Amino acid sequence: MYPLVLILAVAIVKKDKSVADYVLPLASLGGLVALYQFFLTMGWIPDTLARCSLSGISCTTKYVEWLGFINIPFMSFAAFVFVIFCMVIYIKENKGRQV
């Protein structure tokens, strides 16, 4: 998530029209990782598949939980989906415009 802030800031300053070409893949990969972490914290993926538990810090610990399902990985996933949504709108708005 954090590199996207820098990439988008540079793209805004340079007025880079092709920013979606490199933001969409990063946001998609980040969204998949966030979804995996969300499934781990919800218990939908067994703890044995959580490789980070080998280092002594559990990936399944819920530090924040609202309404029974909103936790940090869910919020991260929602943010990535929002970035993807914004990039899709950006692509549709700029389709046909000269680069």
N, C-alpha and C positions, 0 to 999 in steps of 0.2 A: 504494500500500500504506500509506504513512504517514498519509494522511487518515483511513483506516479506523480506525486506532488511536484517534484523537481522537473520531471519530463514535461508535464503540462505547463509549468511556469516558463520553462525555456521555449516551448512551442508558442506560448502566448506572446512572449517578448519578440521572438523571431517571426511571428505571424506565419508559422508553419502549417500549411493546409493539410499535410499528410500525417498529422499527429495521430489520427486514429489507426494508422497502419502499425504503429508500435505500441500504442496504449491498449488496444483491444486484446492482443495476445497476452500481454502482462496481466491485465485485469482478469482475463479468462483463467489463466493459470492460478492466480491468487484466489479467485472464487472457488476453484476446485479444491485447493488446499484448505480454505476456510470451511467448505462443505464437509470435507473429510474430518476436520477437527470438530465440527458441530456434531457429526454422527458419532464420533468417539465420546464426546461429553454426554450425549443423550443415551449412550449404551447400545446403540444400534450396530456398532462394530465392536467385536470382542476386545477386551483389554490385551489379549495375547498378540493382536495385530498392531498395538501401539508401541512402536519401536523406541519412543522417547522414554518409556518407563525404565529402560535399562540404565539411564543416567541418574536415576534417583528422583527425578522430578516427574510427576504424573501429568500426562496430557488430558486426563479425564476429570481433573479437579475443576469444579465449577466455582469460580471466584465471584461471579455475578450471575444471578438467576431471577428474572422477572417473568411473571405469568407462567412459570413452569417450562418455558422453552427459550426465552430470550436470554442469551448469554453472550460472552465476548466473541466466540467464533460466529455466532449467528449475526451479530452486529457487523462483523467484518465481512461476512458473506453479503449482507444487505448493502454495504457500502460498495463492494465490487460490482454487484448487480446494478446499482445506481450509476456507477462510472460507465459500465457497458451500455446501459440505456442512454446515457447522455452522448456517448460516442456514436451510437446508431442514429440518434436524432441529428447529430452534427453531420454525419455522412449523408443522410437524406436531405438535409437542408442545403448542403454544398454540392449535391449531385448536379452535374451539368454546368456548374460555374467554372470559369477558367482558373487554373492553378497558377 
